[in-house]
Each structure stands twice: as C-alpha cells, then as structure tokens.
Amino acid sequence: MNGVKEREEQEYKYRSGRDYNNQSSDDKKNKTIIVVIALIAIIIAIVLLKQFLGKPTFKLNGEATVEIEYGTEYKDAGATAKAKFSDISDKIIVESNVDTSKIGKYTVTYKVPNNNGSDIYTRTVIVKDTQAPVVTLTGEENVEIDFGKEYEEEGFSVQDGYDGEISNDKVTREERKTENGDMEIHYIVSDSSSNRADKVRHIKVVDKTAPEIKLNGKAFVSLKTNEEFKDDGATATDNKDGDLTSRITKEGSVDTSKDGKYTITYKVKDNNDNEATAQRTVFVGATQATGVIYLTFDDGPSANTTPRILDTLKEKGVNGTFFILNYSDANEHLVKRTLEEGNAIGMHGYTHDYKVLYASVDACYQNFKKLQEKIEKTTGKKMLIARFPGGASNTVSRKYCKGVVTETSKKLLADGIKYFDWNVASGDSGDVHTADAVYKNVTNGIKPGRNNIVLMHDFSGNNKTAEALPKIIDWGLANGYRFEVITPDTEMITQKIQN
C-alpha cells in the first residue's frame, strides 16, 4: 500500500510541473503585470499613509538668507506649508526680531503645527550699512583762483546715515595737481562700516591779475617853458609772466615850448591780455603845478580804513604820509604795504593817551623812540619824521608837565627827527560827520603857491574821509597841484608851541 501511495504522489508532482512548464508566455506576462501593479499600489499606500500620519511639508518663499539695507523697511516673503492634503500656510506662526535701525544678524522663526506640537524653521536676515558718508562742501565745488595764490579752505562737513555726524579730523584732505596745472582737493572719509566717500573740489587756476607798472621818477612833473623834459620811463612785472618792461607801450608826448598840461600813458599786457596802465602828468610853464599838497593821515593803521585809503592813493597814482600809532601784529602788513607803495611813515606815538605821553619830557621822547624802533624792526627802515599828538601847539599837555612839548621837540631835532603840524584841517576827527564836509574843508583850506599839509585821519571806521579822498585828489589834479610825501628833507611846517 505504501508503495502505491508514493508512486501516486510522484506522478502528481510530475504532472503539475509539466502543466506549469507548458503554460503559455501570455499567462506569464499577465502574472508579472499583476505583481507590478500590486507593488505600485503598496508604495502609493505607504506615501498616503505617511502624508496622513507624518509631519507637514514646509517651503520658504524667497531666500533662506536675506540682506537688507540699514534704515529700510523689512517685509518678510513668508512661507507655505501643507498637511493631510490641505494648505495650512495660514496656520504658520511667524516670529521676528528684525530691527533695521541696528546693524546685525537677525532670525525670523516659522512655527508649523503638527500632530505632536510644532515644527520650527528659520530665515536669517542680515541688516547691513552699505551707504557711504555724504561730504558737503562749504562754498563752491568748482572754484577759480588766481595764479600764484593759494586756495583758502572754505570748510566741509560729513554726515552718515548710520554714524551721524563724522568729525572733520577723521577726513583725509589730499591736494592733487592735474595735468593741465589745475588742482583737485579730495576729501576722503570712511564710516564705521568701512563705506568710503571721496568728494572732490575742483580748483581752476586762472590768470586775471594785471601786470603792475611802476613809474620811474615822479608821477607829477613841473617844468619851466623850454626846459628839457626827460622821461624816466617805467617798469612792469607780472605775477605769472615776470618782467614785462620791454612790452610797455607809451602814448603821449611833451612839448615844453608850449605851456600846458601833458599826460603820458604807459600800457602793458601780459600773456592773458590782462592790461595795466600808469600815467605821468607834466605841467609846463604858466600852467605848472599851482602848489604842493601833502596828504597826511593820523592815528592808524586800522584794518578797515587804512586799506581803503591805500587803495585810493594807488588808483589815483599819488602818495600820502601816515603818522602812525602803535600797531598790532595783525596790522603789521599794512605798515609794510604803506612803504612798499611809495608812501611815507612818521611817528605819532606809541600811545595817544595824553596823560601818559605828556607825563614828562622823557615819557614824551620815549613815546616816539619806542615806536621808531618798532617800525624799524617791521620795515628795516628808520623813520625820521614825527607829529605830536594834538599837534605841537596843543595846550592839553600843560595839565601834565610844564614845557614838555618845547623840551621834547629839542630832543627830537637833536636826534635828526623833524616834527610836522598842518596848515589845512579836514575836521574829520571833530565836528565833521560827512564826506562832503571833509571835501569842502580840505579844498577850501588849500592855498596856491605854498606847501599845503592836510590833516586827516585813518582811524577805524572813518568812512567819511575814505569816501572824500578820491574827490580831493581829483580836485587837486584838476587845479594843477602836485602831491608829494613828507621826508626828512621837507621844510618843516609847525604851529607855535604853547607848552
């Protein structure tokens, strides 16, 4: 029995295998497809199950790291999130500590709810300062200066959006020459974020200064009829082109056989067509100068009146005599200029305080000598003319020391120092208050055929005299007078000493 059963089982296995092996290829293919489909279904099921049971998906809008300029508004780009087949973006909780008023690194936090609480995501926001400071120039950005002169810094200021005002001592100022001879001034500064600014002021060098013509000899010459006239000529120099004497042209001539007034004009141009002129006036015969006018000015130098008077004298081609007081270092240049432009300087005193200078003969004498020494130190020249404060005829000195003017005058003369008063008074230090009144006093006081010493003043604020002076000079020239300066060789004109 057992043998029969064993043979039946072997026959069944044989037949089953033969049937399988005898299956068609289509059957095999169908079974494979079924297997694949089953696997795909399993995978989808797993994904769906994970979506249903797992954490939400999250996505940032924009970059994960954002850079923003200091002081601007930060607007977060936001994010999206999905869970269980639905959009839960509106459930995201956004927390931000971004402060654009301060440079630094900040974090924006996004909390996405899930089955167990929240998922945390972040975005980094960097607040930066990339703006350079602003340099503001005082004055013009494009400046013209005359050749030979230096640009005087007008100033500047620096303001930064983050640092605020930056002090000028942190600015590097560089002067650079350009190829055409002009100049650039660079104002260079960096802020605390190393943003660099370079502001430029452009300096154009131009030549607008006319040459200077100086007459050789006197500007006013008086000749007798048929007397030979010798033209001493002139010299010319230019601040850029140097000596231009050879370029001087001359207009006018003098015929000494005919009485009259003659004018010789000297002209010269530099390479930039800046022109200068000078004139010499020659009086011949009966029309020769009516007399001499000495324009004198007491109580200077002053910073506002003296330059105006010097400018007028230079413009009109005449000179004056300045009896000065002690002067500050700031006005030292006016003393030098006075001499350099052909004017004369005398001592009026180290002080004008009567009770001090007339306290004794020695005090009065030293009042002149001390100033004489100071002027010599400034100019290199020793002055030998003087004028007593109040004039030699003053009586106020009697209050302080009897005979002080008499004795001091003797000592001055013994030292070779001549003193001068005046015979024409402008009244500009007294009751006269207008330029017209000064003009009338002077022109009414001048007399023909004599040396007219005119007393005026260049103390600070004496505008009336500064305004009257051009008219006084024009009147003198029109009436045939010549203008000269007082020198140690000039004949003394003094008033009677009263003390």
C-alpha positions as CSV (number, residue, x, y, z in Angstrom):
1,M,0.0,0.0,0.0
2,N,2.7,2.4,0.9
3,G,4.4,1.8,-2.4
4,V,1.3,2.6,-4.4
5,K,0.7,5.9,-2.5
6,E,4.3,7.0,-3.1
7,R,4.0,6.3,-6.8
8,E,0.8,8.4,-6.9
9,E,2.4,11.4,-5.3
10,Q,5.4,11.3,-7.7
11,E,3.1,11.1,-10.6
12,Y,1.1,14.2,-9.3
13,K,4.3,16.3,-8.9
14,Y,5.4,15.3,-12.4
15,R,2.1,16.2,-14.0
16,S,1.9,19.6,-12.1
17,G,5.4,20.6,-13.2
18,R,4.7,19.6,-16.7
19,D,1.5,21.7,-16.7
20,Y,3.4,24.8,-15.3
21,N,6.1,24.5,-17.8
22,N,3.5,24.0,-20.5
23,Q,1.8,27.4,-19.6
24,S,1.8,30.0,-22.4
25,S,4.0,33.1,-22.3
26,D,0.9,35.4,-22.2
27,D,-0.1,33.8,-18.9
28,K,3.4,34.5,-17.5
29,K,3.2,38.2,-18.7
30,N,-0.2,38.8,-17.1
31,K,1.0,37.5,-13.8
32,T,4.1,39.9,-13.9
33,I,1.9,42.9,-14.6
34,I,-0.3,42.0,-11.7
35,V,2.7,41.8,-9.4
36,V,4.0,45.3,-10.6
37,I,0.6,46.8,-10.1
38,A,0.4,45.4,-6.6
39,L,3.8,46.8,-5.8
40,I,2.9,50.3,-7.0
41,A,-0.3,50.2,-5.0
42,I,1.7,49.3,-2.0
43,I,4.0,52.3,-2.5
44,I,1.2,54.7,-3.0
45,A,-0.5,53.4,0.1
46,I,2.7,53.9,2.1
47,V,3.1,57.6,0.8
48,L,-0.5,58.4,1.5
49,L,-0.2,56.9,4.9
50,K,2.9,58.9,5.6
51,Q,1.2,62.0,4.4
52,F,-1.7,61.3,6.6
53,L,0.3,60.3,9.7
54,G,3.7,62.2,9.1
55,K,4.7,65.9,9.7
56,P,3.6,68.8,7.3
57,T,5.8,69.9,4.4
58,F,7.3,73.4,4.6
59,K,8.7,75.8,2.0
60,L,10.2,79.3,2.4
61,N,9.2,82.0,-0.1
62,G,12.4,83.7,-1.3
63,E,15.9,83.1,0.0
64,A,16.8,81.5,3.3
65,T,19.4,84.3,4.0
66,V,18.3,87.9,3.2
67,E,20.4,91.0,3.2
68,I,18.7,94.4,3.7
69,E,19.9,98.0,3.9
70,Y,20.0,99.7,7.3
71,G,17.1,102.0,7.9
72,T,14.8,100.4,5.2
73,E,11.6,98.5,5.9
74,Y,11.8,94.7,6.1
75,K,9.0,92.9,4.5
76,D,9.1,89.1,5.1
77,A,8.4,87.0,2.0
78,G,6.6,84.4,4.1
79,A,6.3,80.6,3.6
80,T,3.9,77.8,2.7
81,A,3.0,74.5,4.5
82,K,0.8,71.5,3.6
83,A,-0.5,68.7,5.7
84,K,-3.2,65.9,5.2
85,F,-3.8,67.1,1.6
86,S,-4.6,70.6,2.7
87,D,-2.8,74.0,2.7
88,I,-2.0,75.1,6.3
89,S,0.1,78.2,5.4
90,D,-2.3,80.4,7.3
91,K,-1.6,78.3,10.4
92,I,2.1,79.2,10.4
93,I,3.2,81.4,13.3
94,V,5.9,83.9,12.3
95,E,8.2,85.4,15.0
96,S,10.8,88.1,14.0
97,N,13.3,90.1,15.9
98,V,14.5,92.1,12.9
99,D,15.4,95.7,13.8
100,T,16.6,97.7,10.7
101,S,17.7,100.6,12.9
102,K,20.6,98.5,14.0
103,I,23.2,96.6,12.0
104,G,23.4,92.9,12.8
105,K,22.1,89.4,12.1
106,Y,18.6,88.6,12.9
107,T,16.3,85.4,12.8
108,V,12.8,85.1,11.5
109,T,11.1,81.9,13.0
110,Y,8.3,80.0,11.4
111,K,6.3,77.6,13.6
112,V,4.3,74.9,11.7
113,P,1.8,73.0,13.7
114,N,1.9,69.1,13.5
115,N,0.3,66.2,15.4
116,N,2.9,66.5,18.2
117,G,3.2,70.3,18.5
118,S,5.1,72.5,16.0
119,D,7.9,72.2,13.5
120,I,10.4,75.0,13.6
121,Y,12.0,76.6,10.6
122,T,14.1,79.8,10.3
123,R,15.2,82.5,7.9
124,T,18.4,84.7,8.5
125,V,18.1,88.4,7.9
126,I,21.3,90.5,7.8
127,V,20.9,94.3,8.3
128,K,23.9,96.0,6.6
129,D,25.1,99.6,6.1
130,T,26.4,99.9,2.5
131,Q,25.8,103.6,2.0
132,A,28.9,105.9,2.0
133,P,29.0,109.0,4.1
134,V,28.0,112.3,2.5
135,V,30.6,115.1,2.3
136,T,29.1,118.5,2.0
137,L,31.4,121.3,0.9
138,T,31.2,124.8,2.2
139,G,31.4,127.2,-0.8
140,E,31.5,126.2,-4.4
141,E,32.5,122.8,-5.7
142,N,34.2,124.4,-8.7
143,V,36.5,127.3,-7.7
144,E,38.7,129.7,-9.7
145,I,41.8,131.1,-8.1
146,D,44.4,133.5,-9.5
147,F,47.7,132.2,-10.5
148,G,50.3,132.3,-7.7
149,K,47.6,132.4,-4.9
150,E,46.7,129.5,-2.6
151,Y,43.2,128.3,-2.2
152,E,41.9,129.1,1.3
153,E,39.9,126.2,2.6
154,E,36.2,127.2,3.0
155,G,35.3,124.1,5.0
156,F,33.3,121.0,4.8
157,S,31.1,118.7,6.9
158,V,30.4,114.9,6.9
159,Q,27.1,113.2,7.6
160,D,26.5,109.4,7.7
161,G,23.2,107.6,7.7
162,Y,24.3,105.2,10.4
163,D,27.1,107.0,12.3
164,G,25.5,110.5,12.2
165,E,27.9,113.5,12.0
166,I,31.5,112.5,11.5
167,S,34.1,114.9,12.8
168,N,36.4,116.6,10.3
169,D,39.5,115.3,11.9
170,K,38.6,111.9,10.5
171,V,38.7,113.2,7.0
172,T,41.8,112.9,4.9
173,R,42.3,116.0,2.7
174,E,44.5,115.5,-0.3
175,E,45.6,118.1,-2.8
176,R,46.4,116.7,-6.3
177,K,47.7,118.6,-9.3
178,T,46.0,117.8,-12.6
179,E,47.8,117.5,-16.0
180,N,46.7,121.0,-17.1
181,G,48.0,122.7,-14.0
182,D,44.8,122.9,-12.1
183,M,44.2,121.3,-8.7
184,E,41.8,118.8,-7.1
185,I,41.1,118.7,-3.4
186,H,39.9,115.2,-2.3
187,Y,38.0,114.9,1.0
188,I,38.2,111.1,1.9
189,V,36.4,109.5,4.8
190,S,35.1,106.1,5.8
191,D,32.3,105.3,8.2
192,S,32.2,102.5,10.8
193,S,31.1,100.0,8.2
194,S,34.1,100.9,6.0
195,N,32.0,102.6,3.4
196,R,34.3,105.1,1.7
197,A,33.4,108.5,0.3
198,D,35.7,110.7,-1.9
199,K,34.4,114.2,-2.5
200,V,36.3,116.4,-4.9
201,R,36.6,120.1,-5.1
202,H,37.9,121.3,-8.5
203,I,40.3,124.3,-8.4
204,K,40.8,126.0,-11.7
205,V,43.9,128.2,-11.8
206,V,43.4,131.3,-13.9
207,D,45.4,134.5,-14.5
208,K,43.2,137.5,-14.0
209,T,45.8,139.7,-12.4
210,A,47.0,142.6,-14.5
211,P,50.7,143.4,-14.6
212,E,52.0,146.1,-12.3
213,I,53.5,149.2,-13.8
214,K,55.8,151.4,-11.6
215,L,56.8,154.8,-12.8
216,N,60.5,155.7,-12.6
217,G,60.6,159.1,-11.1
218,K,57.7,161.3,-10.2
219,A,54.1,160.9,-11.3
220,F,53.8,164.7,-11.5
221,V,56.5,166.9,-13.0
222,S,56.6,170.7,-13.3
223,L,58.8,172.3,-15.9
224,K,59.6,175.8,-17.0
225,T,58.9,176.8,-20.6
226,N,61.5,175.3,-22.9
227,E,63.0,173.3,-20.1
228,E,64.1,169.9,-21.2
229,F,61.8,167.0,-20.3
230,K,63.4,163.7,-19.6
231,D,61.0,160.8,-19.5
232,D,62.2,158.4,-16.8
233,G,60.1,155.6,-18.2
234,A,58.5,152.8,-16.2
235,T,59.0,149.1,-15.3
236,A,56.4,146.4,-15.5
237,T,56.2,143.0,-13.8
238,D,53.6,140.3,-13.9
239,N,52.8,137.6,-11.2
240,K,52.9,134.9,-13.9
241,D,55.0,136.2,-16.8
242,G,57.6,138.0,-14.9
243,D,59.4,141.1,-16.2
244,L,57.3,142.8,-18.9
245,T,59.2,146.1,-19.1
246,S,60.1,145.5,-22.7
247,R,56.4,145.2,-23.7
248,I,55.4,148.7,-22.3
249,T,53.9,151.0,-24.9
250,K,53.8,154.7,-24.4
251,E,51.1,157.2,-25.5
252,G,51.5,161.0,-25.4
253,S,54.4,163.4,-25.6
254,V,55.5,166.7,-24.0
255,D,56.2,169.9,-25.9
256,T,58.0,172.2,-23.5
257,S,57.9,175.1,-26.0
258,K,54.1,175.3,-25.3
259,D,52.7,175.9,-21.9
260,G,50.2,173.4,-20.9
261,K,49.3,170.2,-19.1
262,Y,50.6,166.9,-20.7
263,T,49.8,163.3,-20.0
264,I,52.0,160.4,-20.8
265,T,50.2,157.0,-20.5
266,Y,52.2,153.7,-20.1
267,K,50.4,150.4,-21.0
268,V,51.4,146.8,-20.9
269,K,49.6,143.4,-21.4
270,D,50.5,140.0,-20.1
271,N,50.1,136.7,-22.0
272,N,46.5,136.5,-20.9
273,D,45.7,140.0,-22.1
274,N,45.4,141.5,-18.6
275,E,46.3,145.1,-19.1
276,A,47.8,147.7,-16.8
277,T,48.2,151.4,-17.2
278,A,50.0,154.2,-15.5
279,Q,50.2,157.9,-16.1
280,R,52.7,160.7,-15.7
281,T,51.4,164.3,-15.7
282,V,53.7,167.1,-16.8
283,F,52.9,170.8,-16.2
284,V,54.8,173.2,-18.4
285,G,55.2,177.0,-17.9
286,A,52.4,179.1,-16.5
287,T,50.2,176.0,-16.0
288,Q,52.8,174.2,-13.9
289,A,51.7,172.9,-10.6
290,T,49.9,175.6,-8.5
291,G,51.5,174.3,-5.4
292,V,52.1,171.1,-3.3
293,I,49.6,169.1,-1.4
294,Y,50.8,166.7,1.4
295,L,48.0,164.4,2.3
296,T,48.7,163.2,5.9
297,F,46.8,160.7,7.9
298,D,47.0,160.3,11.7
299,D,46.0,157.6,14.2
300,G,46.3,154.5,12.0
301,P,46.8,151.8,10.9
302,S,43.3,150.4,11.1
303,A,42.1,147.2,9.5
304,N,39.1,148.8,7.7
305,T,40.0,152.4,6.9
306,T,43.7,152.3,6.1
307,P,43.4,149.7,3.2
308,R,40.7,151.9,1.6
309,I,42.9,154.9,1.7
310,L,45.9,153.0,0.3
311,D,43.7,151.6,-2.5
312,T,42.6,155.1,-3.4
313,L,46.1,156.5,-3.4
314,K,47.3,153.7,-5.6
315,E,44.4,154.1,-8.0
316,K,45.0,157.8,-8.4
317,G,48.8,157.5,-8.7
318,V,49.6,159.7,-5.7
319,N,51.1,159.2,-2.3
320,G,50.5,160.3,1.2
321,T,52.2,160.4,4.6
322,F,50.9,158.3,7.5
323,F,51.7,159.4,11.1
324,I,51.0,156.1,12.8
325,L,50.4,154.8,16.4
326,N,51.5,151.5,17.9
327,Y,50.0,148.6,15.8
328,S,49.1,145.0,16.4
329,D,50.7,142.0,14.6
330,A,47.5,141.7,12.6
331,N,48.1,145.2,11.1
332,E,51.8,144.9,10.6
333,H,51.2,144.1,6.9
334,L,49.6,147.5,6.5
335,V,52.7,149.2,7.7
336,K,54.8,147.3,5.2
337,R,52.3,147.9,2.4
338,T,52.3,151.7,3.1
339,L,56.0,151.9,2.4
340,E,56.1,149.4,-0.5
341,E,53.5,151.5,-2.4
342,G,55.6,154.7,-2.1
343,N,54.0,156.4,0.8
344,A,55.8,157.8,3.8
345,I,55.6,156.9,7.5
346,G,56.1,159.0,10.5
347,M,55.8,158.5,14.3
348,H,52.7,159.8,16.0
349,G,53.5,158.0,19.2
350,Y,53.4,154.6,20.8
351,T,50.3,155.8,22.7
352,H,47.8,158.6,22.2
353,D,46.9,158.8,25.8
354,Y,47.8,162.4,26.8
355,K,48.2,161.8,30.5
356,V,50.8,159.0,29.7
357,L,52.8,160.5,26.9
358,Y,52.9,164.1,28.3
359,A,53.7,162.9,31.9
360,S,57.3,164.0,31.5
361,V,59.8,165.0,28.8
362,D,61.4,161.6,28.9
363,A,58.0,159.9,28.6
364,C,57.1,162.0,25.6
365,Y,60.5,161.4,24.0
366,Q,60.4,157.7,24.6
367,N,56.8,157.6,23.2
368,F,58.4,158.5,19.8
369,K,61.6,156.5,20.1
370,K,59.8,153.2,21.1
371,L,57.6,153.5,18.1
372,Q,60.6,154.4,15.9
373,E,62.3,151.2,17.0
374,K,59.2,149.0,16.3
375,I,58.8,150.5,12.8
376,E,62.4,149.8,12.0
377,K,62.0,146.2,13.2
378,T,59.0,145.8,10.9
379,T,60.3,147.6,7.8
380,G,64.1,147.7,8.2
381,K,64.0,151.5,7.9
382,K,64.5,154.2,10.4
383,M,61.8,156.9,10.3
384,L,62.9,160.5,10.9
385,I,59.6,162.4,10.8
386,A,57.1,162.8,13.6
387,R,53.9,164.6,14.7
388,F,52.9,165.4,18.3
389,P,49.5,164.0,19.4
390,G,47.3,167.1,19.4
391,G,49.9,169.0,17.4
392,A,52.9,170.9,18.7
393,S,50.6,173.8,19.7
394,N,48.4,171.7,22.0
395,T,47.7,173.1,25.4
396,V,46.3,169.9,27.0
397,S,49.9,168.9,27.8
398,R,50.1,171.7,30.4
399,K,47.9,169.6,32.7
400,Y,50.6,167.0,33.0
401,C,54.1,168.6,32.6
402,K,55.2,172.2,32.0
403,G,57.3,172.7,28.9
404,V,57.1,169.1,27.8
405,V,56.5,169.9,24.1
406,T,59.2,172.5,24.0
407,E,61.8,170.3,25.5
408,T,60.8,167.1,23.6
409,S,60.9,169.0,20.3
410,K,64.5,169.9,21.0
411,K,65.5,166.4,21.7
412,L,63.8,165.1,18.6
413,L,65.6,167.7,16.4
414,A,68.9,166.8,18.1
415,D,68.2,163.2,17.0
416,G,67.6,164.3,13.4
417,I,63.8,163.8,13.7
418,K,61.7,166.6,12.2
419,Y,58.2,167.2,13.5
420,F,55.4,168.5,11.4
421,D,52.0,170.1,12.1
422,W,49.5,171.1,9.4
423,N,48.0,174.2,7.8
424,V,44.9,172.6,6.3
425,A,42.4,170.8,8.7
426,S,39.8,168.4,7.4
427,G,37.9,168.4,10.7
428,D,37.3,164.6,10.3
429,S,38.1,163.9,14.0
430,G,35.9,166.6,15.3
431,D,32.5,168.0,14.3
432,V,32.6,167.0,10.7
433,H,30.4,164.0,10.0
434,T,30.0,163.7,6.2
435,A,32.3,163.0,3.3
436,D,31.1,166.2,1.6
437,A,32.0,168.3,4.6
438,V,35.5,166.8,4.7
439,Y,35.9,167.6,1.0
440,K,34.8,171.2,1.4
441,N,37.1,171.8,4.5
442,V,40.1,170.4,2.6
443,T,39.6,172.1,-0.8
444,N,38.7,175.4,0.9
445,G,41.8,175.3,3.1
446,I,44.3,174.6,0.3
447,K,46.1,177.7,-1.0
448,P,48.1,178.1,-4.2
449,G,51.8,178.9,-4.1
450,R,52.6,177.1,-0.9
451,N,53.1,173.7,0.7
452,N,49.7,172.5,1.9
453,I,49.9,169.9,4.7
454,V,46.4,168.4,5.1
455,L,45.4,166.8,8.4
456,M,43.2,163.8,8.0
457,H,42.8,160.5,9.9
458,D,42.7,156.8,9.1
459,F,41.4,155.5,12.4
460,S,38.9,152.6,12.4
461,G,35.5,153.4,10.9
462,N,36.5,156.8,9.5
463,N,34.4,156.2,6.3
464,K,33.8,159.9,5.6
465,T,37.5,160.5,4.9
466,A,37.9,157.4,2.9
467,E,34.9,158.4,0.8
468,A,36.0,162.1,0.4
469,L,39.6,161.3,-0.6
470,P,39.1,160.4,-4.3
471,K,37.3,163.7,-4.9
472,I,40.0,165.7,-3.0
473,I,42.7,164.1,-5.2
474,D,40.8,164.8,-8.4
475,W,40.2,168.4,-7.4
476,G,43.9,168.9,-6.7
477,L,45.0,167.4,-10.0
478,A,42.4,169.4,-11.9
479,N,43.7,172.6,-10.3
480,G,47.3,172.0,-11.1
481,Y,48.6,170.8,-7.7
482,R,51.1,168.1,-7.3
483,F,51.1,165.6,-4.5
484,E,54.2,164.7,-2.5
485,V,55.2,162.9,0.7
486,I,56.9,164.4,3.7
487,T,60.5,163.4,4.0
488,P,63.3,164.5,6.4
489,D,64.3,167.0,3.6
490,T,60.8,168.6,3.5
491,E,60.7,172.1,5.0
492,M,59.0,171.9,8.4
493,I,55.6,173.4,8.8
494,T,54.8,173.8,12.5
495,Q,52.4,175.7,14.7
496,K,53.6,177.8,17.6
497,I,54.4,175.7,20.6
498,Q,52.1,176.6,23.6
499,N,53.9,174.5,26.2
